[in-house]
Amino acid sequence: MDEDHSAQLLSEAFGDKTVYEILGVFKEANEEEIKKAYRKLALKYHPDKGGDAKQFQALSLAHSILSDPEKRKIYDQTGEVDGEEGSQDFDFWYEYFRGLFPKISLSDIDKFGETYIGSSEEK
């Protein structure tokens, strides 16, 4: 994904919002605040939860920019998005998402099932 395609993706999904506005954080937000905002919005925009795939991709792109100190610095100085993340391989993205969302064990699934089954969310 080149820079033009990255900028186009952000624009198509969220109009003229900055990556900070997309995530709903201030420019001074720290790493933890950015991660928390991304996780909350990822649930909203994730296609498996009824969200829009293009918005989810743009949201992930915005997060990848703000969570990488070098990309964030470039974005803050130029307002341009660095589109290198699309050229990375599967391992890059696997590690990226693994850092955001820990592995889930069978015991985690069982514990979740205890609260989910019969809940209003299930219905």
Secondary structure as UniProt FT lines:
FT   HELIX           3..14
FT   TURN            15..16
FT   HELIX           19..23
FT   TURN            27..28
FT   HELIX           31..45
FT   HELIX           47..49
FT   HELIX           53..67
FT   HELIX           69..78
FT   HELIX           83..87
FT   HELIX           90..100
FT   HELIX           106..116
FT   TURN            117..118
FT   TURN            120..122
//
